[in-house]
Amino acid sequence: MLIREAKTSDSKEIFAWRNDLLSSSMSISNGKIDFKEHEKWYQGSIKDSKRKLYIGMIAEEKIGICRFDFNASENCAEVSINLNPEMRGKGLASKLLFHSIKKYREGNLIQLKATIKKENSASIKIFKKCDFVEVDKNNMCFFLKNKG
């Protein structure tokens, strides 16, 4: 699997993945978003030095996106993942997360954390497979940190 930085040309696909019914229901900020709102967020994200967006590729197929948001005050990065709906059920999500973490850590040896809705058992399993452990929870979410 090749991991590359997201490009402007990836925007429409990432928008479609984000608005997929399952993806939007499992997102912390659930609900559909309109393209204008997405495009503003996406263009800002690509330019933001504290945010990295990585796309996983196998041949010419886009597997999904992994986002890292650096928080300087906590010296950590929040990690999230969203799989291309066509790639679900193929065992690719944990590989995407693993390889994205490896790429991100080439220049960022900091703590990683994730916030995942309690009902999102697939993501919880994926993150735990990549050495994340539960450190806290509330009524809606589990909070995980990477052991590495």
Secondary structure, 3 states (H helix, E strand, C coil): CEEEECCHHHHHHHHHHHHCHHHHHHCCCCCCCCHHHHHHHHHHHHHCCCEEEEEEEECCEEEEEEEEEEECCCCEEEEEEEECHHHCCCCCHHHHHHHHHHHHCCCCCCEEEEEEECCCHHHHHHHHHCCEEEEEECCCEEEEEECC
